[in-house]
Amino acid sequence: MLIDVHAHIDVKEFDRDRDAILSDCDIIVVNAGVDLNTDLESVRLSRRYNNVIPAVGFHPEFIEKVDSEIENVLRLIDDVPIISEVGLDYFWIKDETLRRRQREVLAKFMSLAETQGKPLVIHSRGGLREIIDMVSSYKTRFAIHGYEGSVRDALKIVDLGGFLSFPPIILRDKGRLNVVSNLPEDSILTETDSPFMGPDRTRNVPCNVNLTLRKIAEVKRIEKEELEKKIESNFKRLLGPYSSLVGANLTKR
Ligand SMILES: [Zn+2]
């Protein structure tokens, strides 16, 4: 079973062929909302497609509108097994006050993750050191999605029990490939961040996880099927008590 631990299938880029792209291969897709509207959409998608697991969060890029949405977003988390998309984005947000607000909001998500026993799939564009500091003080399972940091920080995350997730952009990214080659296989996850982060500049789709698997297997010198099984079991460890969703989710709910 393929695992796409982070995608945005609710977006308009998939309106014409959502059914087809979600049934094109044997895959579990975690759909991450980025604000209140897309969080609701994420929950709706999971009711419609039995291989979609809903994730609810608030993307740090939208921090300016957080005050009007956060209470409702936090409430929605009660109904889903994964908290995402959350994190820090210092690439688009340069203002220090807003960056501080991002950290406050992320801390809220982390504390909810701890009390509800739910994993976080975290966005980091800059701010990785802060994220590492923050996750150290909560008892949560987590993955850094679309990891773009150094080998050193990656190994710190591994030490903290975290996972690192890689999209198909890895096919054209030597830096990420180098990180992967230095990581233990039981810390690696696959994602697509569809429709972004594809193997080329066209629309990315969940089944492209196949390409990532092939590339990582090549770098790690193991069989693709073996890696696929490993990543499925890594994903179950990330889910913890919610791991039964991986099998159950394929039968109609
Ligand atoms: Zn994303």
Residues whose N, C-alpha, C, O or C-beta is under 5 A from the ligand:
A	BS01	ZN	E85 D193
